[in-house]
Amino acid sequence: MNTIRHHISQPLLAAYASGALPHPFALVVAAHVSMCDDCRARLEAEQAAGGVVLEALECADLSGGLKASVLTLLDDDPAPARAEPRAIGPYPAPVIEALGGQPPRWRALGLGTRQRIIHASDAGTVRLLHIPAGQAVPDHGHNGLEMTLVLQGSFSDDCGTFGVGDVEIADQDLEHTPVAGKGMPCICLAATDAPLKFNSLLPRMLQPILRI
């Protein structure tokens, strides 16, 4: 059984618990939490602490119109229950839900590497990456935050080795060349809030087309 060694940082977990984390990063946290017992327990503790804070807040009176609207919503027929998504292959349930219940449709990036963009907005981008064993990702830095969760295989860089369930959190201070481990291809879920800073000319030229 794989041992998860690289977890979600406490500030990011607290932001996720409060609903303040942007969607791309929230999806990575949700996927990691679904795979990691330790972070799931930490998340439950954060949510419990948030509940205590809410209970301690002073009550505010509701306007008559707002109260009536809430009671009307409670009287409406409930929406039909939706089946919980299940993990498919290496993809945890939150990823499958984001994919609409279907396996990813890949787009080639070159040198055998493929991607599937799941979400892109002003808040950032989240994508799946499929990297052949032993293949390196071009050397790059970061204009913002990048969170990478390993779903299959592994990769290594100057920060260490990341296996299934591990998360690497990179910021403007990190420049690296991740290399997929031996054996099966490395599949990652990666979220960014700014374009990467590639050092080589060709990746920089292709960056607007590949949206990475």
C-alpha positions, 0 to 999 in steps of 0.5 A: 500500500502506498504511503503518502508523505507529502500533504496539504499545508494547513493554510490551504486546508483551512482555506478549503474548509472555509470555502475560500480556496479557488476552485482549481486548488479546491479540486486538488484538495478534494481529490487528495483528501479522498485519498489521504486519511490523515488530511481527511481527519485534519479537514474534519477538525478544521470544519469542527473548529469552524462550526464552533466559531459560527455558534459563538457569533451573535445572532442577527435578526432576519427581515420578514421577506428573507424569512418567508423566502427561506420557508418557501424554499424549505416547502419546495419539493427536494431535488432528486438525489444524485448518485455519488461519483465513484473512482474510475481507474486512478481517478478519485471521485472528485476528479471523475465528477469534474470530468462528467463521469467519463475518462479523460480525453487527452490532447498531445503536448509532445514527447508522449506527454498528454493533458486534459484541461478540466477547468479554466477561469480567471481563478486558475486552471486545473488539468490532468497530465499523462507523462511517460515513464522516465520523461522530464517536464521542461525546466520551469519556474512559477508566476504563482502557485502550483499544486500537483497531486500524483494519481498514478506512478511517480515523479521526482525533482529537487524537492524529492520523490512524489508517489500516489497521493502525494502533493507538491506545492510550488511557488515563485521560489521553486524552479524545477525539472520534474521527471516521471519515475520508472514503470507506469506513466505518471498521471497528475492533477495539477492546478495553477493560478498563473502561467508557468515560466519555461526556460527553453524557447520551444515550450515558451512558443507553444505555451499560448497554444497549450494553455499551460 
